[in-house]
Amino acid sequence: MGGFLDAVLAGEPVEPLDESGDGVVASIAAKLNELSGRIFGGPADRALFSHGPVVVFRWRNEEGWPVEFVSGNVEALTGYPTEEFASGRLPYASLIHADDIERVGREVADNSASAAWFEHAPYRLRHSDGEWLWIYDYTVVLRDGQGAATHFYGYIMDISERVANDELIRAQLETIDNLGTPLVQVWEGVLTVPLIGPLNANRAAAVTEALVERVSQAQVRSAILDLTGVEAIDASTVLHIDRLIRAVALLGCECVLSGVSPMIAQTMVSLEVDFGKLRVFQSLAAALRVLVGPTPR
């Protein structure tokens, strides 16, 4: 076909390559190695990576991933001085949690074949005090002229706080799901259904199923859907509530809403929801006063 392709890496030209692609890997690998020598070559350059939350590693693609270079802030992150890594006494792999090391190794092996870079799924790294840190790891693969992976650059940072927050949110959502939706009989023929937290499709289906079953088995004339524990609603939540009300109404049971805050009321109005003759009360107590009425003698 003739002609040449021009390539640029990190703002600098790579030698012209013919269209067959011969020499592409060798040229780019050589340029990467040249650039890496500049980045990690002198004290002034290395100082760029000595501060901040991101620790930079250069590992050899060998068993245990021996460390050739690590930025000075590694001690702030791991508690181990740079000399421990640089001397070879502390292979990086030895710090990875036993439950994570196989998966991390598999990710390295899978991506070493062809990838230029990859992100590990978060893994745990042992701090010098024995605590476990959750690590985010962005890895760049360095190759020789034949395309074989020889080294890795790793850019790692501690994400333990983020992982803990995510776990807390998951636990809270799981608690809400486990609580389900209790159906409380507050009076003869009157149930309350307290809705707490987000009402997604799965939870709405579970609430509807439980309420329909209860209404069909007992003489329930009124069900109060109490929204006191719901801080805000969206169009999807309103749709779920509408379907629940319609399903119960087919069994001859009236649904009313209680605990409707001004914000929820405004949302319903903005969505132009038509609940027909649905009765709405500001509080559960107000709904009970109307539905239960005077106490019989």
VEXDREN-2710 file (C-alpha; in Angstrom, 1 decimal):
% VEXDREN-2710
k/r/px/py/pz
1/MET/0.0/0.0/0.0
2/GLY/2.9/2.3/0.6
3/GLY/3.0/5.5/2.6
4/PHE/3.8/6.0/6.3
5/LEU/1.9/6.5/9.5
6/ASP/3.0/9.2/12.0
7/ALA/2.7/8.6/15.7
8/VAL/3.0/10.9/18.7
9/LEU/3.5/9.7/22.3
10/ALA/3.4/12.1/25.2
11/GLY/3.7/15.0/22.8
12/GLU/6.8/13.6/21.1
13/PRO/7.0/11.9/17.7
14/VAL/7.6/8.2/17.3
15/GLU/9.7/7.1/14.4
16/PRO/7.6/6.8/11.2
17/LEU/5.9/3.4/10.8
18/ASP/4.9/1.8/7.6
19/GLU/1.3/0.8/7.2
20/SER/2.0/-2.9/7.8
21/GLY/2.4/-2.0/11.5
22/ASP/5.9/-3.5/11.7
23/GLY/7.9/-1.9/14.5
24/VAL/4.9/-0.4/16.2
25/VAL/5.3/-2.3/19.4
26/ALA/9.1/-1.8/19.5
27/SER/8.9/2.0/18.9
28/ILE/6.2/2.6/21.4
29/ALA/7.8/0.4/24.0
30/ALA/11.1/2.2/23.6
31/LYS/9.4/5.6/23.9
32/LEU/7.6/4.5/27.1
33/ASN/10.9/3.3/28.6
34/GLU/12.6/6.5/27.7
35/LEU/9.8/8.6/29.2
36/SER/9.7/6.5/32.3
37/GLY/13.4/7.0/32.8
38/ARG/12.8/10.8/32.7
39/ILE/9.9/10.6/35.2
40/PHE/11.7/8.4/37.7
41/GLY/15.2/9.4/36.8
42/GLY/16.2/12.3/39.1
43/PRO/15.4/13.6/42.6
44/ALA/13.6/16.7/41.2
45/ASP/11.3/14.6/39.1
46/ARG/10.7/12.0/41.9
47/ALA/9.7/14.8/44.3
48/LEU/6.6/15.4/42.2
49/PHE/5.2/12.1/43.5
50/SER/6.3/12.5/47.2
51/HIS/3.2/14.4/48.3
52/GLY/-0.5/13.9/48.1
53/PRO/-2.8/10.9/48.5
54/VAL/-1.5/9.0/45.4
55/VAL/1.5/6.6/45.8
56/VAL/3.4/5.7/42.7
57/PHE/5.1/2.2/42.3
58/ARG/7.2/0.7/39.6
59/TRP/7.1/-3.1/39.9
60/ARG/8.9/-5.8/37.9
61/ASN/6.7/-8.4/36.3
62/GLU/8.1/-11.2/38.4
63/GLU/6.8/-13.3/41.3
64/GLY/5.8/-11.1/44.2
65/TRP/6.0/-8.0/42.0
66/PRO/9.4/-6.7/43.4
67/VAL/9.5/-2.9/43.7
68/GLU/12.0/-0.9/41.7
69/PHE/10.7/2.5/42.7
70/VAL/8.1/3.9/45.1
71/SER/7.3/7.5/45.9
72/GLY/8.2/8.9/49.2
73/ASN/4.7/9.2/50.5
74/VAL/4.3/5.4/50.7
75/GLU/5.1/5.5/54.4
76/ALA/2.3/7.9/55.1
77/LEU/-0.1/5.4/53.3
78/THR/1.2/2.0/54.4
79/GLY/3.4/2.8/57.5
80/TYR/6.4/1.1/55.8
81/PRO/9.4/3.2/54.8
82/THR/10.5/3.3/51.2
83/GLU/13.7/1.4/52.1
84/GLU/11.6/-1.7/53.0
85/PHE/10.2/-1.8/49.4
86/ALA/13.3/-0.7/47.5
87/SER/15.6/-3.2/49.3
88/GLY/13.4/-6.1/48.1
89/ARG/12.7/-7.2/51.7
90/LEU/9.0/-6.3/51.3
91/PRO/7.5/-7.6/48.1
92/TYR/4.3/-5.8/47.3
93/ALA/2.3/-9.0/46.9
94/SER/3.1/-10.0/50.5
95/LEU/0.9/-7.1/51.8
96/ILE/-2.2/-8.0/49.8
97/HIS/-5.0/-9.8/51.8
98/ALA/-5.0/-13.5/51.3
99/ASP/-8.6/-13.4/50.1
100/ASP/-7.7/-10.9/47.4
101/ILE/-4.3/-11.9/46.2
102/GLU/-5.5/-14.6/43.8
103/ARG/-8.0/-12.3/42.1
104/VAL/-5.4/-9.4/41.9
105/GLY/-2.9/-11.8/40.3
106/ARG/-5.5/-13.0/37.8
107/GLU/-6.3/-9.4/36.9
108/VAL/-2.6/-8.7/36.3
109/ALA/-2.2/-11.9/34.2
110/ASP/-5.3/-11.3/32.1
111/ASN/-4.3/-7.7/31.4
112/SER/-0.6/-8.3/30.8
113/ALA/-1.4/-10.0/27.6
114/SER/-2.6/-7.0/25.6
115/ALA/-3.8/-4.1/27.8
116/ALA/-1.9/-0.8/28.0
117/TRP/-3.4/0.0/31.4
118/PHE/-6.2/-1.4/33.7
119/GLU/-7.9/-0.7/37.0
120/HIS/-8.0/-3.3/39.7
121/ALA/-11.2/-4.0/41.6
122/PRO/-10.6/-2.6/45.1
123/TYR/-8.4/-4.8/47.2
124/ARG/-7.1/-4.9/50.8
125/LEU/-3.5/-4.0/51.7
126/ARG/-2.0/-4.5/55.2
127/HIS/-0.8/-1.4/57.0
128/SER/2.3/-1.7/59.3
129/ASP/0.0/-1.5/62.3
130/GLY/-1.9/-4.6/61.2
131/GLU/-5.0/-2.7/59.9
132/TRP/-6.3/-3.4/56.4
133/LEU/-6.6/-0.5/53.9
134/TRP/-8.9/-0.7/50.9
135/ILE/-6.8/0.3/47.8
136/TYR/-7.7/1.7/44.4
137/ASP/-5.0/0.7/41.9
138/TYR/-4.5/2.1/38.4
139/THR/-1.8/0.1/36.6
140/VAL/0.1/0.9/33.4
141/VAL/1.8/-2.0/31.6
142/LEU/5.3/-1.4/30.2
143/ARG/6.5/-3.8/27.5
144/ASP/9.8/-4.6/25.8
145/GLY/10.4/-4.6/22.0
146/GLN/8.7/-7.9/21.6
147/GLY/5.6/-6.7/23.4
148/ALA/6.2/-8.7/26.6
149/ALA/5.2/-7.1/29.9
150/THR/8.3/-6.3/31.9
151/HIS/7.2/-3.7/34.4
152/PHE/4.1/-2.1/35.9
153/TYR/3.5/1.4/37.0
154/GLY/0.9/1.5/39.8
155/TYR/-0.9/4.5/41.0
156/ILE/-2.6/3.6/44.3
157/MET/-4.6/5.4/46.9
158/ASP/-6.4/4.6/50.1
159/ILE/-10.2/4.4/49.6
160/SER/-11.1/2.8/52.9
161/GLU/-13.3/5.7/54.0
162/ARG/-15.3/5.5/50.7
163/VAL/-15.6/1.7/51.0
164/ALA/-16.8/2.1/54.6
165/ASN/-19.4/4.6/53.6
166/ASP/-20.6/2.4/50.8
167/GLU/-20.9/-0.5/53.2
168/LEU/-22.9/1.6/55.6
169/ILE/-25.3/2.6/52.9
170/ARG/-25.7/-1.1/51.8
171/ALA/-26.3/-2.2/55.4
172/GLN/-28.9/0.5/55.9
173/LEU/-30.8/-0.5/52.7
174/GLU/-30.5/-4.1/53.8
175/THR/-32.0/-3.3/57.2
176/ILE/-34.9/-1.5/55.5
177/ASP/-35.5/-4.5/53.2
178/ASN/-35.3/-6.9/56.2
179/LEU/-37.8/-4.9/58.2
180/GLY/-40.2/-5.2/55.3
181/THR/-43.4/-3.3/55.8
182/PRO/-45.3/-4.3/58.9
183/LEU/-49.1/-4.2/58.6
184/VAL/-50.4/-3.0/62.0
185/GLN/-54.1/-3.4/62.9
186/VAL/-54.9/-0.3/64.9
187/TRP/-58.6/-0.8/65.0
188/GLU/-61.2/-3.3/63.9
189/GLY/-61.1/-3.2/60.1
190/VAL/-58.3/-0.6/60.0
191/LEU/-54.7/-1.2/59.1
192/THR/-51.7/1.1/59.0
193/VAL/-48.9/0.6/56.6
194/PRO/-45.8/2.6/57.6
195/LEU/-43.6/3.3/54.6
196/ILE/-40.0/4.0/55.6
197/GLY/-37.1/4.8/53.3
198/PRO/-37.0/4.5/49.5
199/LEU/-39.8/2.7/47.7
200/ASN/-38.3/1.0/44.7
201/ALA/-40.0/-1.5/42.4
202/ASN/-39.1/-4.6/44.3
203/ARG/-40.2/-3.2/47.7
204/ALA/-43.4/-1.7/46.3
205/ALA/-44.3/-5.1/44.9
206/ALA/-43.6/-6.8/48.3
207/VAL/-45.8/-4.1/50.1
208/THR/-48.6/-4.5/47.6
209/GLU/-48.5/-8.3/47.8
210/ALA/-48.6/-8.3/51.6
211/LEU/-51.4/-5.8/51.8
212/VAL/-53.5/-7.5/49.2
213/GLU/-53.1/-10.8/51.0
214/ARG/-54.0/-9.3/54.3
215/VAL/-57.1/-7.5/52.9
216/SER/-58.3/-10.6/51.2
217/GLN/-58.0/-12.7/54.3
218/ALA/-59.6/-10.3/56.8
219/GLN/-62.4/-7.8/56.9
220/VAL/-60.3/-4.7/56.3
221/ARG/-62.3/-1.7/55.3
222/SER/-59.5/0.9/55.5
223/ALA/-55.7/0.9/55.0
224/ILE/-53.6/3.9/56.0
225/LEU/-50.4/4.3/53.9
226/ASP/-48.3/6.4/56.3
227/LEU/-45.6/8.4/54.5
228/THR/-44.1/9.9/57.7
229/GLY/-40.9/8.0/57.2
230/VAL/-40.5/9.0/53.6
231/GLU/-38.5/12.2/53.2
232/ALA/-39.1/12.7/49.5
233/ILE/-40.8/11.0/46.6
234/ASP/-40.3/11.0/42.8
235/ALA/-42.5/10.0/39.8
236/SER/-41.6/6.3/40.2
237/THR/-42.6/6.2/43.9
238/VAL/-45.9/8.0/43.1
239/LEU/-46.6/5.4/40.4
240/HIS/-46.0/2.6/42.9
241/ILE/-48.3/4.1/45.4
242/ASP/-51.0/4.6/42.8
243/ARG/-50.9/1.0/41.7
244/LEU/-51.0/-0.2/45.4
245/ILE/-54.1/1.9/46.0
246/ARG/-55.8/0.6/42.9
247/ALA/-55.0/-3.0/43.7
248/VAL/-56.5/-2.7/47.2
249/ALA/-59.5/-0.8/46.0
250/LEU/-60.5/-3.8/43.8
251/LEU/-61.0/-5.8/47.0
252/GLY/-63.3/-3.2/48.5
253/CYS/-60.8/-1.6/50.8
254/GLU/-60.2/2.2/50.9
255/CYS/-56.7/3.4/51.0
256/VAL/-55.9/6.8/52.5
257/LEU/-52.5/8.6/52.8
258/SER/-51.1/10.1/56.0
259/GLY/-47.9/11.9/57.0
260/VAL/-47.9/13.9/53.8
261/SER/-45.3/16.6/54.2
262/PRO/-45.4/19.9/52.3
263/MET/-42.5/18.7/50.1
264/ILE/-44.3/15.5/49.2
265/ALA/-47.5/17.4/48.5
266/GLN/-45.7/19.8/46.2
267/THR/-44.2/16.9/44.3
268/MET/-47.5/15.3/43.8
269/VAL/-49.0/18.5/42.5
270/SER/-46.0/19.1/40.2
271/LEU/-46.4/15.6/38.8
272/GLU/-50.1/16.3/38.2
273/VAL/-51.1/13.0/39.8
274/ASP/-54.8/12.3/39.8
275/PHE/-55.7/10.1/42.8
276/GLY/-59.4/10.7/42.3
277/LYS/-61.2/10.7/45.6
278/LEU/-58.2/9.6/47.6
279/ARG/-58.3/11.1/51.1
280/VAL/-55.0/12.6/52.3
281/PHE/-54.2/13.5/55.9
282/GLN/-51.3/15.5/57.3
283/SER/-50.6/13.0/60.1
284/LEU/-51.4/9.4/61.2
285/ALA/-53.3/10.8/64.2
286/ALA/-55.6/12.8/61.9
287/ALA/-56.3/9.8/59.7
288/LEU/-57.2/7.7/62.8
289/ARG/-59.6/10.3/64.2
290/VAL/-61.5/10.2/60.9
291/LEU/-61.4/6.5/60.2
292/VAL/-61.9/5.1/63.8
293/GLY/-64.4/7.8/64.9
294/PRO/-65.8/7.9/68.4
295/THR/-64.9/5.0/70.6
296/PRO/-68.0/2.7/70.9
297/ARG/-69.4/2.1/74.3
END
